[in-house]
Each structure stands twice: as C-alpha cells, then as structure tokens.
C-alpha cells in the first residue's frame, strides 16, 4: 500500500514495485526500463531542476497498452506519471511519490488528417513540429507554439499556449476531443469531430489542463487552420519598456487581429541577439509582430499598428516577409529561454508565467521590472503580451542557497502581484508542483470543488499525485 | 404539494410576490420551448438577491427538494422543465447590467439579462456580444451559459464557452463560488468549462462576465441559390476548404424558404432547392476581398443565383428570414419537432440526402434550416400531434437522424443541450466509462442530485433500460463505432 492510515501518500513499498515491474516485463519486455540514467531523465522537466525519479519507465505503443499498464498500477495503488518529452516548466513530471512513468514517445503517429473538416487525430506523443511537418502539402497548420518542441499530449495536459494565442486561442480552444485512459484503466473518448456539442459536461476541457492528475491523454482530435494567404512579420524598437507595452494595449483594445505580438525587454534582446546572431537590432525594448490574412487585411493591420507604434515613439518597422527571414526571427523568439541560459553558463533558470487583464499590463510589467532591479538578479522579460501574459526567466546559481531563495521569492511576488491585479499566476505553464500555493491564493473556494472532482475521478490518488490540486495530507 | 413546514420556511425567505404556489400562477412555468413535455412545479420562487438564492438552495438542500433553475424558458430540449414536487427557481429578476468595461472589453451581467440586451448596451462603446441564438430577443444570458448556446455568428466568433470569462454561482449547499478569471486563463481544472453547458445540474449562476468584441465596420451577406440540396452542402465545405471563415454560413432548404417567405417576405428565391447565406465582416477592404472569393467559390460550386446585400437594411432583411425560420414553420404546421444533431462538415451531403429519403418514407415533411458552417443541423419535422401515430413516427424519424449523426462522427446536440429530450441519445453516444465520469462530476458538485434531476446525463440504469429496447439479437446498433 502506498497510502497510510491518515491518507498521506508515501512512496510505494519496494516489494510492490518489484512485483509490478515483473508483471510489466512479462507484457512489455525491454520496453520496461529501470536503469538509473533513464529514470533520471524522466524525473524532471525543464525549469527548476529538482528531480524525483520514477521507479520504472514504460514505453507503450497504443491505447490498450496504456490501459493495461494503468490497470496494473491501479491494482497495486502505485502512482502513474504520463511523460511526453519532458519540457514542462513547473515540475509536472517529477515522480514525487515514485511509481510508473508512462513515456508516450512511441505513440507518435498522426492517425488521420481531415483536410475538408480542418481537423486531425494524433497520438499523444506527436510533437508540434512533427505535426506541422506532416501537414506540409495540405495547406494546413496547427498554430499553438510553446517555446519548446513539446508533445501535443503534454501541451493539452498543461493547457499550453504560445505566441499566437491572441488570434488562435490556446489548447483550450483547439482540442476538439480526447482519448483518455482513466485511473481504473478504462479508455474514454470525449468530444469528437463535430465542431460543437452540448452533450454532457465538457470533459474534454476538464482533461485539458488537468496535468495528468485525472487520467492519461493518449489521443487528441485537434483543430487545424488554413495557412493564411499572406503572412508578414515586423520588428519595432522602443525608447523604453512602457512605450512598448502601451502600444500593445492600444492594439488589443482596438481589436486588431494581430496573429502574434511578442515583447522582449533590453535584457532579453541582448540575450537573443547574442545567442541567435540577430543582425541590425539595438539592445532596446522590442516588439515582434506577425500579421496573418489576405493581402489586403495584412497591409491594413500593419499600417494601423505602425502608426500606433510611431505614436509611442517606436522606430520604423523592419520587415521580414520572406519565409526564411520570418523563421529566423521566430526561432530567435522560441529560443529565448535557451538564450537567457547562455548568458551565464553554469546557472539554472526558471520562468514565471503571470497573466493579467490587458488594462493592468503596463502596471504589472513596470512594477515587476523595478522588483527585478531591486533584487540584483538577471531576469529578462519576454511575453505574449497581446493576451496579457509575460514571463521572467530568472537565472540563479543552484549552489548558492541565498540566490536561489531570492529567485524563488521574486517568482512568488510576481505570482501574487498578478493575482492582486485580477490576473493569474499561470497563463500557460500550469500549476505542477511549484505553484500549488499560488493556486490556493487565487482560487479560494473553487479549490474545494477541484479537490472533490479529483477524489471523484481518481479515488486512490494514483494519477500524478502531488500536482495541480493540493490535497490535504499531500503537500 | 409542498410539505407545509417547508412551504412556510420558503415563505419566510421571500416577499409574497416572489413565491408562487397556486396552480394558476405556476401554470406558465409548466414547460419551456419544448412543449412536448409538461410538469407543474410545487412552487416557483423569484428571488431578487444572491443572498435569497443562497437561502433558498440551503433550504431545499436540507429538505432534499429538487430545484430547477429557469431563465427565460426558451430551452428547446426541456432544460427548464419542472420536476414534480420540486421548486422552479426563476432568475427573471436578476436583470441588471452591472458594468461594461470598454477597455477590458467585458460586460458583467446578471443571468436574467436578455442576450440581445448585452449587445444593445455595449453598442454605445462600439462593442457587441458575439453568440447570437435565434431566440436572442428573448433568451437570457444565464440560460445561454447553462446550455452553451450557439448562434449564427459562432462559426467565426465561437460558442458561449469561448465568450465567457467568469461565472459566479451558488452551489446546492449555498456556497458561492467563482469560476474563471478576468485574465485570459485560469489555472487548475477548467471549472468554467464544466459549468458552461452543464444545464443547471451543477450550480445556480448569479453573475456572468462576458467578452465583448469590436463591432465590424461593415458586414455584407451573400444569398446563393442552388437547384440541388447536395450541391449546397458541397459548397459549404468548399468555402471552408478555401480558407474562408465567414461571419455566418447558414443553409435553408425549399420547405424552409417557402415557409419563411410567407411570414417575413425576406425576398428569397423560392424556386431554389436550397439557399445559402454567407456573411463577410471586417473593414470595407477586407469585406470586398472576401466577398470576391466567396462569390468565386459559390459560382464554382454551381450556385444558380448570387445576390449580395447592398445596404444594411437589405442585409438585415436576408437574415430576418433565417432568424424567423422556426416561428415561420410554426405557422404552416400544427406542430414541429426540431432536431439539433451536429456532424463533421464533410458528411453534410450524405446526411441531407438521407433525411430527404426518410422524409418521404415517413410521409412527414421536413424543413432544414441550420448552421451549415458548423455542421449543426436543425431539421424541423412537421407533424400534427392530433393525428394518431404522427407524434410517434416523428420521434422515431428524429431518433434515426440523431443515430445517423453519431454514426458519421457527430453528436446528438450541437447547441440546444440534452435536457430531457436527448437523454436516451446520450446512451448511444457515450460508453458507460464516459457516463461514469459525468456522474462523478455531478456527484462532486451535487451529491444529493437535487439540481435539475433527470436531465442532461442519464443514469447507467436508465441507459440499460434503453439499451434493452434497442439491442437487437444481442447486438448494439453499429458495434464498430467508438461509443464516445
């Protein structure tokens, strides 16, 4: 048993784990791995590097195999942690109580593409870049693009977003249906191919963002979009951070359907220029824009934004209309996290994820910047500011206890500041284990309901225990 | 009949004018938009404050009396049908628009506010609320959230679930809870999505924050005629396939256009087998460019005539026919039964052809008027409840349409909800493992099952009974289909 009399989960007894491992080996052979190296690799995501190793890692290939593994775990009351490629930022995959890590990387097939209906069905281990590569030639694409090349199953579980959420929404808007293995090892399909359904509760959206605490997502039905007729990208640099943020706010309030607006402060620009060898840019607060639509609408949007930016002291646009120039620009943006890490080799980093109502964005960004300056830490700002979401990438020396504490305090203040402004501590990275406190601060009464739902759908608390929803007795 | 001590406790919570118990007073509440089903409630309460809602629910919870929340009573699936011996909790007095914030582009409203009243109030700031069910002049926003209502503009702007930021609600135990956030995303489980479309089974909504959108500078609608229903269905797919997401993409067949024309004179071509309405909105330049593309696709798809509205008055005239389709059909037939199945768009031609064949087989006329871009069908089966056997054949015809929707990968309800009407369809669409998840969610919110019992989610026992009737020779219909 892994739950003691007072309901507190502890690591499973080693005899139970050994028995389960034998059973798994009988069914899955060398797709069951217990080597230290593989367990270490599966014990953490990106961000704060505190690892907690699973006891066993299994590599299933289809829904039935996942269900079979979960049934064995359920019978033995041993935790189950689903794993994509390990790029989550809040400790989602750390095996806090040991157990079985289900690595979905071998479930990497695109099952169907329905071009006429603008949807597709994929296995959970398909990554976003793989999906878009397989869609080449169909004229379609999947827009959600977190910095990492994450799996779609992981993106759904963390309700990921990306640089173009302003126009295309987050995973919440783009998952039409799911196949989920329940904690008892049953296979459930939610949603479907219809564009809308009001049949029953919205289980699809309940599992999206549940961080693997209610079940294992094994397949996804996703919305696809036609590649716009015209795409152009532009860069605009500003004399100060406030002017850049104010430009974004006015654009959002006017409802200009810009596909992407990304803010990079001086420190982040500095890191990206060095890391991605960007030429022709100054170390100044900068906005990256991308416009999607017809030739006419793209020209119009760009002209409106350019005049707004000029009103706020922005430089003339530097255009990137050729696909290779655009992709260099966005690659630099997607690599911002790695660029920041490269500023101080040997240091580690974690990212904050505040999201506030757009009308409070300037206040929140400026106060946060002042806060960073007061700590003396290096923490560049980058963000999808069109939807009020921005990140600090806080660098710290893992060997320096004081510096780490200072970094964690800064991150906590960012969360609480966002919540105090009517926002949230996590726009897209999720709760995982690092933000449980902030969730309580933000949600109050709704936490009790989340706990009841967790207990109703996972009565033995075997699905990714210790994450997302704090359960009394399980810190 | 209410227990006398419960009745007096209820009376002590409310002014006399807010509590109805006499049959002549409760009669108007016996049904909603789905008049096939009727039931008199033991009492109707009309609270004015959230505190009264809390106390009413606490009282009902303690006495284990079922409660059915009701907005404007326009549900098409029996969502607000009373429960025998239960209380109807009307939110009709919650009709304040609390705040409109043009910078954040949100409105905070009470649940009894009419859908259209939000857009009317926001219009002064150049904003509007996008989801627009055809009943928008009457239906209330609380009911829209409870049913996850759709509408003509949902193809481009999303359903209710995409346009609500925050909901404040009272649980059956009387606790007040807020779901969602003012910011884009709220962490933890997506309880806002659970509440949206929960048909009054999880909580009673007392306040809603909706998103507002800037009104497009210009909107134009193209009206295209086809000599064949299937061709019109193919044209719908061709428009979306060309990468155009119109503001609205609606289809009506000849029985529908003829009914409408007699009613509102919307200037539809009556010799056409089907008519498509395709709207483009945005800046004048965008609209002009999109209209050119729409026209080209419609021509390629075999449209026999295309008219584009040349003024706002003409645009509204073309839409008036679509929006008045249900009442128009109501004028030409003693009764009609509206189906709400939704299918992947590519299956439209096949399903429309089959509905036409069944209409002949059953001898029941069927008018099709629907959100074609979403694949959301609304076949209206015309019948006469006073003719022996008509109603039974109508329900059978409707059930077959819904089973076909599931077979092609769709759902039994796109936007009207399950209510009482489609509870059996749920057993066909979802396997027991999924139904158990639903029941688990329900129990987490309302362990005693007091909120809107008998609606939305069937019990497994009920599905077993239904299955016993429909399993033929031990075989489920379409065993090859995933029961999701």
Interface residues (C-beta under 8 A of the other chain):
Chain A: X114 X115 X116 X117 X118 X119 X139 X159 X161 X165 X169 X170 X172 X173 X177 X179 X182 X186 X187 X188 X189 X190 X191 X192 X193 X194 X195 X196 X197 X198 X199 X200 X201 X202 X203 X205 X206 X208 X209 X210 X214 X226 X227 X228 X229 X253 X254 X255 X293 X294 X295 X296 X297 X300 X355 X356 X357 X358 X359 X387 X388 X389 X418 X422 X423 X424 X425 X426 X427 X428 X430 X431 X435 X438 X439 X442 X443 X444 X445 X446 X447 X449 X450 X452 X453 X454 X455 X456 X457 X468 X469
Chain B: X101 X102 X103 X104 X105 X147 X148 X150 X154 X155 X158 X159 X161 X162 X171 X175 X176 X177 X178 X179 X181 X182 X183 X184 X185 X186 X187 X188 X189 X190 X191 X193 X194 X196 X197 X198 X202 X213 X214 X237 X240 X241 X242 X243 X282 X283 X285 X286 X288 X289 X290 X342 X343 X344 X345 X346 X374 X375 X376 X405 X409 X410 X411 X412 X413 X414 X415 X416 X417 X418 X422 X425 X426 X429 X430 X431 X433 X434 X437 X438 X440 X441 X442 X443 X444 X445 X456 X457 X482 X483 X484
